[in-house]
């Protein structure tokens, strides 16, 4: 009998349910008896012992269901070693609940912060297997994370829809795409949606270069311009500031987000009519695309295999289209970013896309 704890942590995304289903089906189809303890709302459930017993029936019919049947929450890694408001030692509480339930392992699905805590639990002696979830695709050690492709599809659809209204009215449109630190989502959606300008955190922009690209299109007879702008896009001026200086400057930031600042400066310098569209959390929602369903199922299957073999302390990822096992200590604390000289960036520039640099 295998006794497995399972939780989903951090921001939700598509295919979380598909991945959990893959884990459970791979174990039960191996004719292995299993008890699943689903911790509610991520690490909070593990800390406070809030869980429910799950059976194979709970994982039936959820392949196409978005979100997570276990609920999720953000429990910052930097606060894990700090007692809660009642003085509870969170790490010790997680360990006690693990041992109290006599778990063989924890299956943890999440992104960067989630993996830091998962590795902490591994260092504390718990058996852990993780699965890479994030729409940002910024986890080190894997070529892809599930949720990313579904989010690309949604962001691309938003850009597609903007094309017709932008062309009809001859406007400059900015579509703000999720991604505070990493630009994979904006980069891919921008290319797929035919954006003329793409601004991402890894390539600081010069607003004059952005305006020049718009003017060049206008002079060639193009009535409209579409920008795909990441939430975390940053100007060259701000990129030169220290973290402390930038934080101080942002205290009096007059815009809801960087997209509105870019829009305001474009209008000021050109007089063009500029509109901002923010798809927001729609990028996390809805049904997972077929790619993510297949990918998450493959990851879940390999995670089940690890559990059956008693191999713990790994994240299941993908390299060169093959599912791999990556030691957790190699993943935790590392961020995968878009290299400014990456081939995909160079290819985008060859297509005439400006990055404002």
C-alpha positions as CSV (number, residue, x, y, z in Angstrom):
1,X,0.0,0.0,0.0
2,X,1.4,3.4,-1.1
3,X,0.3,6.4,1.0
4,X,0.8,9.6,-1.1
5,X,0.2,13.2,-0.2
6,X,-0.6,15.6,-3.1
7,X,-0.8,19.3,-3.3
8,X,-0.9,22.1,-5.9
9,X,0.8,25.4,-4.9
10,X,1.2,28.9,-6.3
11,X,-0.8,30.4,-9.1
12,X,-3.2,28.0,-10.8
13,X,-3.0,27.1,-14.5
14,X,-4.3,24.6,-17.0
15,X,-3.5,20.9,-16.8
16,X,-2.9,20.7,-13.1
17,X,-5.7,18.2,-12.9
18,X,-4.4,16.3,-15.9
19,X,-1.0,15.9,-14.2
20,X,-2.5,14.7,-10.9
21,X,-4.7,12.3,-12.9
22,X,-1.6,10.9,-14.6
23,X,0.2,10.2,-11.3
24,X,-2.8,8.3,-9.9
25,X,-3.7,6.4,-13.0
26,X,-0.1,5.2,-13.6
27,X,0.0,3.8,-10.0
28,X,-3.4,2.2,-10.0
29,X,-2.9,0.7,-13.4
30,X,0.2,-1.0,-12.1
31,X,-2.2,-2.8,-9.7
32,X,-0.7,-1.0,-6.8
33,X,-3.0,-0.2,-3.9
34,X,-2.8,3.5,-3.1
35,X,-4.2,6.0,-0.6
36,X,-4.2,9.6,-1.8
37,X,-4.3,12.5,0.7
38,X,-5.1,15.7,-1.1
39,X,-3.9,18.7,0.8
40,X,-6.2,21.7,0.4
41,X,-4.9,25.1,-0.9
42,X,-1.3,24.1,-1.4
43,X,1.2,24.2,1.4
44,X,-1.4,25.7,3.7
45,X,-3.1,22.4,3.8
46,X,0.1,20.6,4.6
47,X,0.9,23.1,7.4
48,X,-2.4,23.0,9.1
49,X,-3.4,19.4,8.3
50,X,-6.3,20.3,6.1
51,X,-6.7,17.4,3.7
52,X,-9.3,15.0,2.2
53,X,-9.0,11.4,1.2
54,X,-9.2,10.9,-2.6
55,X,-10.0,7.9,-4.6
56,X,-9.4,7.0,-8.2
57,X,-13.0,8.3,-8.9
58,X,-11.9,11.8,-7.9
59,X,-9.5,11.7,-10.8
60,X,-11.9,10.5,-13.4
61,X,-13.2,13.1,-15.9
62,X,-10.8,15.8,-14.9
63,X,-8.3,15.5,-17.9
64,X,-10.0,18.5,-19.6
65,X,-10.8,20.5,-16.5
66,X,-8.9,23.7,-15.8
67,X,-7.8,24.9,-12.3
68,X,-7.1,22.4,-9.6
69,X,-9.5,20.2,-7.7
70,X,-7.3,20.7,-4.6
71,X,-7.3,24.4,-4.6
72,X,-4.1,26.5,-4.5
73,X,-2.5,29.4,-2.6
74,X,0.7,31.3,-2.5
75,X,2.9,30.6,0.5
76,X,6.1,32.5,-0.1
77,X,9.3,30.5,0.5
78,X,11.0,33.4,2.3
79,X,8.3,33.1,5.0
80,X,8.5,29.4,5.4
81,X,11.0,29.6,8.2
82,X,9.1,32.3,10.0
83,X,6.4,31.3,12.6
84,X,2.8,32.1,11.7
85,X,0.7,34.6,13.7
86,X,0.2,32.0,16.4
87,X,3.8,31.1,16.7
88,X,3.5,27.8,14.7
89,X,6.7,26.5,13.1
90,X,5.5,25.9,9.6
91,X,8.3,23.5,8.5
92,X,8.0,21.4,11.6
93,X,4.2,21.4,11.2
94,X,4.5,20.1,7.6
95,X,6.9,17.4,8.8
96,X,4.6,16.3,11.6
97,X,1.6,16.1,9.3
98,X,3.6,14.0,6.9
99,X,4.7,11.5,9.5
100,X,1.3,11.5,11.3
101,X,-0.3,10.3,8.1
102,X,2.5,7.8,7.5
103,X,3.0,9.1,4.0
104,X,5.4,7.4,1.6
105,X,5.9,10.6,-0.3
106,X,4.6,14.0,-1.3
107,X,3.7,14.8,-4.9
108,X,4.0,18.6,-5.3
109,X,2.9,20.5,-8.4
110,X,4.1,24.1,-8.7
111,X,6.5,26.7,-10.0
112,X,9.7,28.4,-8.7
113,X,8.7,29.2,-5.2
114,X,6.9,25.9,-4.8
115,X,10.1,24.1,-5.8
116,X,12.2,26.0,-3.3
117,X,9.9,24.8,-0.5
118,X,9.8,21.2,-2.0
119,X,13.6,21.1,-1.9
120,X,13.5,22.4,1.7
121,X,11.3,19.5,2.6
122,X,13.6,17.1,0.8
123,X,16.5,18.5,2.9
124,X,14.4,17.9,6.0
125,X,14.2,14.2,5.1
126,X,10.8,13.9,3.4
127,X,10.3,11.9,0.2
128,X,9.3,14.4,-2.5
129,X,8.5,14.2,-6.3
130,X,7.6,17.4,-8.1
131,X,5.9,18.4,-11.4
132,X,6.7,21.7,-13.2
133,X,3.7,23.9,-13.4
134,X,3.8,27.6,-14.5
135,X,2.4,29.6,-17.5
136,X,5.8,31.5,-17.5
137,X,7.9,28.4,-18.5
138,X,10.6,29.8,-16.3
139,X,11.6,26.7,-14.3
140,X,15.2,25.6,-14.6
141,X,15.9,22.0,-15.7
142,X,13.0,21.5,-18.1
143,X,12.4,22.7,-21.7
144,X,8.7,23.2,-20.9
145,X,6.2,23.6,-18.1
146,X,2.6,22.6,-18.3
147,X,0.2,25.5,-18.5
148,X,2.5,27.4,-20.7
149,X,1.2,26.3,-24.1
150,X,-2.4,26.9,-23.0
151,X,-1.6,30.4,-21.9
152,X,0.2,31.1,-25.2
153,X,-2.9,30.0,-27.0
154,X,-5.1,32.4,-24.9
155,X,-2.7,35.4,-25.2
156,X,-2.4,34.7,-28.9
157,X,-6.2,34.7,-29.3
158,X,-6.3,38.1,-27.6
159,X,-3.8,39.5,-30.0
160,X,-5.7,38.0,-32.9
161,X,-8.9,39.6,-31.8
162,X,-7.1,43.0,-31.5
163,X,-5.9,42.9,-35.1
164,X,-9.3,43.5,-36.6
165,X,-10.2,46.4,-34.4
166,X,-6.7,47.9,-34.7
167,X,-6.9,47.7,-38.5
168,X,-10.4,49.1,-38.6
169,X,-9.6,52.2,-36.5
170,X,-6.0,52.7,-37.5
171,X,-4.8,52.6,-33.9
172,X,-1.8,51.5,-31.9
173,X,-2.8,48.7,-29.6
174,X,-0.9,47.3,-26.6
175,X,-1.7,43.8,-25.4
176,X,-0.3,43.2,-21.9
177,X,0.7,39.6,-21.4
178,X,1.5,38.0,-18.0
179,X,5.2,37.6,-17.0
180,X,6.8,39.8,-14.3
181,X,10.3,38.4,-14.5
182,X,10.4,36.3,-17.7
183,X,9.2,36.9,-21.2
184,X,8.7,33.5,-22.7
185,X,4.9,33.8,-22.8
186,X,4.9,37.3,-24.3
187,X,7.6,36.3,-26.8
188,X,5.8,33.3,-28.1
189,X,2.3,34.9,-28.1
190,X,3.7,37.9,-29.8
191,X,5.3,36.0,-32.6
192,X,2.2,33.7,-33.0
193,X,-0.1,36.7,-33.0
194,X,1.9,38.8,-35.5
195,X,2.8,41.5,-33.0
196,X,5.0,44.3,-34.6
197,X,6.8,45.1,-31.3
198,X,7.5,42.8,-28.4
199,X,8.7,44.1,-25.0
200,X,10.0,41.6,-22.4
201,X,11.9,41.9,-19.1
202,X,15.1,40.4,-20.4
203,X,15.5,43.1,-23.1
204,X,15.2,46.6,-21.7
205,X,13.5,48.9,-24.2
206,X,14.2,52.4,-25.4
207,X,10.9,54.3,-25.9
208,X,12.4,56.3,-28.7
209,X,13.2,53.0,-30.5
210,X,9.7,51.8,-29.9
211,X,8.3,55.1,-31.4
212,X,10.7,54.8,-34.4
213,X,9.4,51.3,-35.1
214,X,5.8,52.6,-35.1
215,X,6.7,55.6,-37.3
216,X,8.4,53.3,-39.8
217,X,5.3,51.2,-40.1
218,X,3.2,54.3,-40.5
219,X,5.5,55.7,-43.2
220,X,5.3,52.4,-45.1
221,X,1.5,52.8,-45.2
222,X,0.5,50.5,-42.2
223,X,-2.5,52.0,-40.5
224,X,-2.0,50.2,-37.2
225,X,0.7,48.7,-34.9
226,X,0.3,46.0,-32.3
227,X,2.6,45.7,-29.3
228,X,2.8,42.6,-27.0
229,X,4.1,43.9,-23.7
230,X,5.1,41.7,-20.7
231,X,3.9,42.8,-17.3
232,X,7.6,43.0,-16.3
233,X,8.9,44.9,-19.3
234,X,11.4,47.5,-18.2
235,X,12.9,50.6,-19.8
236,X,16.6,51.0,-20.2
237,X,16.5,53.9,-17.7
238,X,14.9,51.8,-15.0
239,X,17.1,48.8,-15.8
240,X,20.2,50.8,-14.8
241,X,18.8,51.5,-11.3
242,X,19.6,49.3,-8.3
243,X,16.7,47.3,-6.8
244,X,16.5,49.8,-4.0
245,X,16.4,52.8,-6.3
246,X,13.8,51.2,-8.5
247,X,11.6,50.4,-5.5
248,X,11.8,53.9,-4.3
249,X,10.9,55.3,-7.8
250,X,8.0,52.9,-8.1
251,X,6.4,54.3,-4.9
252,X,5.1,57.2,-6.9
253,X,4.4,55.3,-10.1
254,X,1.4,57.0,-11.7
255,X,0.3,54.1,-14.0
256,X,-1.6,50.9,-13.4
257,X,1.2,49.0,-15.2
258,X,4.0,49.4,-17.6
259,X,1.7,49.1,-20.6
260,X,-0.1,52.3,-19.7
261,X,3.2,54.1,-19.3
262,X,4.3,52.9,-22.8
263,X,0.9,53.9,-24.2
264,X,1.1,57.4,-22.6
265,X,4.6,58.0,-24.0
266,X,3.8,56.8,-27.5
267,X,0.8,59.2,-27.6
268,X,2.9,62.0,-26.2
269,X,5.6,61.6,-28.8
270,X,3.5,60.7,-31.8
271,X,-0.1,61.9,-31.3
272,X,-1.3,58.5,-32.3
273,X,-4.4,57.0,-30.7
274,X,-3.3,54.2,-28.4
275,X,-5.3,51.6,-26.5
276,X,-4.3,49.0,-23.9
277,X,-5.9,45.6,-23.5
278,X,-5.1,43.4,-20.5
279,X,-6.2,39.7,-20.9
280,X,-5.1,39.2,-17.3
281,X,-6.1,36.0,-15.5
282,X,-7.9,34.6,-18.5
283,X,-4.4,33.4,-19.5
284,X,-4.5,31.0,-16.5
285,X,-8.0,29.8,-17.0
286,X,-10.1,27.5,-19.1
287,X,-9.6,24.1,-20.6
288,X,-6.0,22.9,-21.1
289,X,-5.0,22.7,-24.8
290,X,-4.3,19.2,-26.2
291,X,-0.5,19.7,-26.0
292,X,-0.8,20.4,-22.2
293,X,-3.1,17.5,-21.7
294,X,-0.6,15.1,-23.3
295,X,2.4,16.7,-21.7
296,X,0.9,16.8,-18.2
297,X,-0.2,13.2,-18.6
298,X,3.3,12.1,-19.6
299,X,4.8,13.9,-16.6
300,X,2.3,12.4,-14.2
301,X,3.0,8.9,-15.6
302,X,6.7,9.3,-15.0
303,X,6.1,10.7,-11.5
304,X,4.0,7.5,-10.8
305,X,6.9,5.4,-12.0
306,X,9.3,7.2,-9.7
307,X,7.0,6.5,-6.8
308,X,6.6,2.8,-7.7
309,X,10.4,2.5,-7.9
310,X,10.9,4.4,-4.6
311,X,13.0,7.1,-6.3
312,X,12.5,10.4,-4.6
313,X,14.0,13.9,-4.7
314,X,13.3,14.6,-8.3
315,X,11.4,17.0,-10.5
316,X,10.0,15.3,-13.7
317,X,10.7,17.5,-16.7
318,X,11.3,17.3,-20.4
319,X,14.5,17.7,-22.6
320,X,14.6,17.3,-26.3
321,X,11.0,15.9,-26.2
322,X,12.0,13.1,-23.8
323,X,10.7,13.0,-20.2
324,X,13.6,13.2,-17.7
325,X,14.3,13.2,-14.0
326,X,16.0,16.3,-12.6
327,X,17.4,16.3,-9.0
328,X,15.5,18.8,-6.9
329,X,18.6,20.5,-5.6
330,X,19.5,21.4,-9.1
331,X,16.2,23.1,-9.8
332,X,15.4,25.0,-6.6
333,X,16.3,28.7,-6.7
334,X,17.2,28.8,-10.4
335,X,15.2,30.9,-12.9
336,X,15.1,30.2,-16.6
337,X,15.0,33.4,-18.6
338,X,15.0,34.4,-22.3
339,X,18.5,35.0,-23.4
340,X,18.6,38.4,-25.4
341,X,20.7,36.7,-28.0
342,X,18.6,33.5,-28.2
343,X,17.9,32.1,-31.6
344,X,14.1,32.7,-31.3
345,X,14.8,36.4,-30.6
346,X,17.1,36.7,-33.5
347,X,14.6,35.0,-35.8
348,X,11.9,37.3,-34.6
349,X,14.0,40.3,-35.5
350,X,14.6,38.8,-38.9
351,X,10.8,38.8,-39.3
352,X,10.8,42.6,-38.7
353,X,9.7,42.5,-35.0
354,X,11.2,45.2,-32.9
355,X,12.2,44.7,-29.2
356,X,12.7,48.4,-28.6
357,X,16.5,47.8,-28.1
